[in-house]
Amino acid sequence: MSNEKHDIIVVGAGPIGSYTAYQLAKNGLNVGIFEKNSSIGEDVNCTGLISEECFKHFDLPREAILRQVDSIKAYSPSGNYIRYQSASPLAYIVNRSLFDQEMNRMAVREGVTTYLNTRVEEITIMDDSFHVKVKTGEEENKFSSKVGVIATGFDLNSLREGVTKPRNFLYGVQPTPG
């Protein structure tokens, strides 16, 4: 069993975890991301709809764009609707799996270490540091850092006591190109 250190540990290599790690590494920090799956982009569980403003503001990778959205319909409970047509793209439908992979590639290019197939079994905070115990196959390892980021999306079930879990959340859907 080893005990490795990072400046920051990120739990979850989805788009938020990878983008956070990317920004931190870009500022010179030693970052490790822990992902339970054997590859990035598995078990995607939210929409693949991202605004044009978000792409511009955060300089997100555009390789995963499937198509643009330039109109919307808003429905009332009675079934009436209003349609809005824009002259420019409002948002983009993206391939979420590929988008997640591209976000992680950005992080890795900045020096982030991604640990795949590495489930965080336990999180503890002691002596002013963040500690995680991880399991890879049959092997257990411990890692520590000054700061920890939990970016697991809806998958908080495996985290132990001391971690606040959200009470309410919304489901998203992945639109398919038509």
N, C-alpha and C positions, 0 to 999 in steps of 0.2 A: 504494500500500500504506500503510495507516494503522497506528498503534501506540497502541491505547487501553488505559486502565488501569481496573481494578476493585480493590476491597479483596480480593475473593475471586472466583475463577473455579470454576464447577461444570461438569464435563463429563458430560452426560447429564441429560435433563429428565424422567426417569421419576419414580415416586413418591418415591424416596429423594433423588434430586437436587433435585427441586422442594421437598420438605419441608425439606431442609437449607437451601436457599436462602431459603425463607420464614422460618425461624427466625433466620438470620443477618441478613436485611434488617430483621426485626422489632426487632433490637438495633442498628439504625442503620448497618449496613455496606452498602457499594455492591457488589452481587452481579450477576454475569453468568452465565447458564446457556447452554451451547452444546449444541444438539440437532441431530443429523445429518439427521433426517427433516423433511419439510416441514410436519408438524403433530404435535401432542402425541398420544400414544396409539397410534402405529403400531408394528408389530413387537413387540407385547406377547408375552413369552415365559415368564411364570410365572403361578401360580394367581391366581384372584380370590377367595380365601378369607381373610377378615380377622376376627380375634377381636373379640368385644364389648369385652374389656378394652382392646385396642389403640384401638378407636374412642373409648372414653371417655378414656383416658390422654392421647392425642395430639390430641383434639378434631378428628378427621378429618371430611371432608365426607361426608354420608350420601346425597347425591343419586344416587350410583351403585349403591346397594344394590338387588339384584335379588330376593333372598329371604333369610330367616334360616335358620340351621341350629340345630336344637334336639335332635338325636340323632346318635349316631355308632355305627359298628360297627367293631370291631377283629378282624381275621382272623388266625388262626395259619397256619403253612405247611401244616398238614393240612386246612385248610378250615373248622375250627371257628371260631366267632366269639362275641364278647360284644357286646351292644347296651347303650348307655347313653342314656337319655332324660332330658333336663333340663327343669325347669319354666320356665326362662328361656333366651333365645338364648345359644348358645355362640359363635357366629360368624355372619358374613354372607357370602353369595356376592355379589360385586360385578362390575359391568361394568368390566373393567380399563381399557379405553380411556377411558371416561368418568371413571373414578376418577383416572387420570393427568392428564386435562385439568383436573379440579377442583383437584387438588393444585397444578398450575402456575398456575391462576387465583389461588389463595391467595397464591402467591409474587409474582405480578405486582402484586396489590393492595398488597403491602408495598413495592413499588418495584423489584423485581428486573427486569432486562432479560433477555428470552429471545431468543436468536439461533436462529431456525429455519433448516433447510436449511443448516446450518453444521457441516461435519465437521472435527473436530480432527485435523489431519494430523501434528502433532508437539508433543511436550511436552518442555521443557527447564527445568532448575532451575539458575540461576546468579545470582551476586550477591545471594544471599538472597531471590530472588523466583522466582515460578512463571511460565513463559512458554508460551504456546500459539500455534501457527501454525494458522490455520483456512483452509478453502477454501469459498467460496460460489460455486457455478457455476464460472466461470473466474477469479474474483478471489481473491487471497490477502491475508489481513490478519494482523497480529500483535497479540496482547493480552498484558497482564501483570498480575500481582496479587501480593499478599504471600503468599497461601495458595491452594492448589488442592485441589479435591475431585474424585476420579474416581468417578463414580456411573453407570458404563456397563453394569452388570449383567454379562451373559456376553459382551458385545461388546468384548473387549479386543484383538482381532486387529489393529485398525488402530493401536494404540499402539506406539510405538517402544521401543528399548532403554531400560533404566533404570526401567521400570515392571514391578513384579512381577505376574505373572499367576497366578491360582489353578490348582492342578493338578487338583483334584476339585470337582465341583459336582453338584447334583441337578436334574433336570427337574421342572417342575410341570405341572399340567393345568388348564384352565379348565372347571369344571363348567358344564353348561347347565341353565337352569331347566326343570323337568319338570312 
